[in-house]
Amino acid sequence: MILKGIDDYMLPCLTKKYLGIDCFGCGMQRSAAFLFQGEFVAAFKMYPGIFPLIALVFFLALNMFFKIKYAERIKIILILTTITFIVGNFILKLMLH
């Protein structure tokens, strides 16, 4: 369960508010809140793209300071994986609602 009162600090989704449908980022804030609480399964269920996104950001930061062999290939794979998870989640939400 998300900490009591944390909803007061989350940004509202304008797409959901005005169009009635989730956007590609819907669930990311709650997923991050679950991660900070150590609720990894709940974080994945809320927003499956959170883990590939974290891996991508971590790799990009690491690549800024260290020369990594095959960095371009790894970046492309991480980007495609992240996009697949985000778009797949978005399509599933559209189909289920």
C-alpha positions as CSV (number, residue, x, y, z in Angstrom):
1,M,0.0,0.0,0.0
2,I,1.3,3.5,-0.8
3,L,2.1,5.7,2.1
4,K,-0.9,7.6,3.4
5,G,-1.0,11.2,2.0
6,I,1.4,10.6,-0.8
7,D,-1.4,11.1,-3.3
8,D,-1.4,14.8,-2.3
9,Y,2.1,15.2,-3.7
10,M,1.6,13.4,-7.0
11,L,1.1,15.3,-10.3
12,P,-2.3,14.6,-11.9
13,C,-2.4,13.1,-15.4
14,L,-4.0,15.7,-17.6
15,T,-4.7,13.2,-20.4
16,K,-6.7,11.0,-18.0
17,K,-8.4,14.0,-16.5
18,Y,-9.5,15.6,-19.8
19,L,-9.7,12.7,-22.2
20,G,-10.5,9.9,-19.8
21,I,-7.7,7.6,-21.0
22,D,-4.4,6.7,-19.5
23,C,-1.2,8.2,-21.1
24,F,2.1,6.4,-21.7
25,G,3.3,7.6,-18.3
26,C,0.3,6.8,-16.1
27,G,1.3,4.8,-13.1
28,M,5.0,5.9,-13.1
29,Q,4.8,8.0,-10.0
30,R,3.0,5.4,-8.0
31,S,5.4,2.8,-9.3
32,A,8.3,4.9,-8.1
33,A,6.6,5.2,-4.7
34,F,6.3,1.5,-4.5
35,L,10.0,1.1,-5.4
36,F,11.0,3.4,-2.5
37,Q,9.0,1.2,-0.2
38,G,10.6,-1.9,-1.4
39,E,7.4,-3.2,-3.1
40,F,9.0,-4.4,-6.3
41,V,6.2,-6.6,-7.5
42,A,3.6,-3.9,-6.9
43,A,5.9,-1.4,-8.7
44,F,6.0,-3.7,-11.7
45,K,2.2,-4.3,-11.7
46,M,1.6,-0.5,-11.5
47,Y,4.0,0.4,-14.3
48,P,6.0,-2.5,-16.0
49,G,8.3,0.0,-17.8
50,I,9.8,1.2,-14.6
51,F,12.6,-1.5,-14.5
52,P,13.8,-1.2,-18.1
53,L,13.7,2.6,-17.7
54,I,15.8,2.4,-14.5
55,A,18.3,0.1,-16.3
56,L,18.5,2.5,-19.2
57,V,19.0,5.6,-17.1
58,F,21.6,3.8,-15.0
59,F,23.5,2.6,-18.1
60,L,23.4,6.0,-19.7
61,A,24.8,7.6,-16.5
62,L,27.5,4.9,-16.2
63,N,28.4,5.3,-19.9
64,M,29.1,9.0,-19.3
65,F,32.0,8.1,-16.9
66,F,33.3,4.8,-18.2
67,K,34.0,3.6,-21.7
68,I,31.8,0.5,-22.2
69,K,32.4,-1.9,-25.0
70,Y,29.4,-2.2,-27.3
71,A,27.7,0.7,-25.6
72,E,25.7,1.7,-28.7
73,R,24.2,-1.8,-29.1
74,I,23.4,-1.9,-25.4
75,K,21.7,1.5,-25.5
76,I,19.6,0.4,-28.5
77,I,18.6,-2.8,-26.8
78,L,17.7,-1.0,-23.6
79,I,15.8,1.7,-25.4
80,L,13.8,-0.8,-27.5
81,T,13.0,-2.9,-24.4
82,T,11.9,0.2,-22.5
83,I,9.7,1.4,-25.4
84,T,8.2,-2.2,-25.8
85,F,7.3,-2.3,-22.1
86,I,5.8,1.2,-22.1
87,V,3.8,0.8,-25.3
88,G,2.7,-2.8,-24.4
89,N,1.4,-1.6,-21.0
90,F,-0.4,1.3,-22.7
91,I,-2.1,-1.0,-25.2
92,L,-3.1,-3.5,-22.5
93,K,-4.6,-0.7,-20.4
94,L,-6.6,0.5,-23.5
95,M,-7.9,-3.0,-24.2
96,L,-8.9,-3.7,-20.6
97,H,-10.7,-0.4,-20.0
